Amino acid sequence: MSFKIPANSPIRTADFLYGVATAAFQIEGDIHTDGRVDSIWDTFCREPGRVLNGDNGEPACQHYRLWEQDLDLLQDLGVDAYRLSIAWPRIMPASGEVNELGLAFYERLIDGLIDRGIKPVVTLYHWDLPQYLEEKGGWLNRETAYAFAQYAEVVVARLGEKVTHWATFNEPFCSAFLGYHIGVHAPGYQEEAWAYTAAHHLLLAHGLALPIMRRLAPGSQHGIVLNFTPAYPATDRPADIAAADRADIIDVHWFICPLLTGEYPAGYFTRYPALKPVIFPGDMALIAQKNDFMGVNFYTRHVVKDNNGDTEFVPQTSAEHTHIGWEVYPQALTDLLVKLHQTYPNLPPLYITENGMAGDDHLTADGQVHDEQRLRYYERHLNAVGDAMSQGVDMRGYFAWSLMDNFEWAFGYSQRFGLVYVDYETQERTVKQSGLAYKALINEIRGR
Ligand code: FCB
């Protein structure tokens, strides 16, 4: 089985990178090994009712001990690049303290990738804030932004230019809005205004860290990874179109707008003054420094309608959905990329840093995982990226989410996103049909 990608598709160009992505807490396990301290996700997992089935960061994929075999798997898949994240709680067990064992683990991992000819693409923060910082206010505390810059300095000083692409944050939207307003992610608050304060401090942390990272790794690319869930109006009524625009302010523009223009979306805090965070003079200039690249994470879209000035989600009951309940709508990826390109003249080169789907996957008697829906999902989204490139968007690569099934946050182990199936009891890995197709595509493009 293989993907159908037109022979002249721009995603077949030699310098378009193909990779897969993971994140530390989702795959590593060994949450108490070698001096790792608790993160806000360890705490969240212990709170009853927060994570499905009471699941937590053990065993995950036991990648902390099986990392070498996982690197071999990456090499076998033939990927050009691997996007991973570093666990802050392994690196800094207390404010100002550095754990050599944590740094050494990631150094072995990065060296192992380089030995196998795979480019390391590293995210510094994929949601696992050390719990000791949460106890001082977490992302509501401006000091956390400075603590992040210190952590970034420790890590980049050690790994430097071995890492080809450094990203400060993964999906600050989720940390801020899911963590502080909706409450479904750690630390689990439901205070709307807090989300805007957290968002500002996350952006500030990015701005504080960026010049340090550039100084320590001038030859690497530096950027940030954002997620986007574009909204479509349920009808062409002007009120529904306005509702979609309102939803996009938060779900598309909230982070990219200040990063590229130095301002939050126009008029927002005039309409909602109670949501405005404390912004110090100079903050916005720090936030709006140049990025060498941006990562785009895309999974689905929303359809919305107006309900007396409120924005209401309209479930697309007859559309295709994935096991986690997200609609499959690849056209939204092309539309999004083209829209970003048209809206932001200084948009840096983009990578798809995450895209994929959860399936109700099973290992069958023939020893295989027949994930046809995922195969089609990848084929259609890869072609959606090609379409955006044909319309002038500067895209440099694509990372599938995820290398392997893993801990899916509030859904625990119930949602499988991998190209590789993981049996959590035996820790055996099996490449799914979609993984084999991804490998075949890369091999074909690379002429192997
Ligand atoms: C993204 C996260 C990633 C993974 C996917 C399914 O929001 O960045 O860790 O959980 O969703």
Boltz pocket constraint, residues with backbone or C-beta under 6 A from the ligand:
constraints:
  - pocket:
      binder: B
      contacts: [[A, 23], [A, 26], [A, 170], [A, 171], [A, 174], [A, 227], [A, 297], [A, 354], [A, 401], [A, 407], [A, 408], [A, 409], [A, 417]]
      max_distance: 6.0
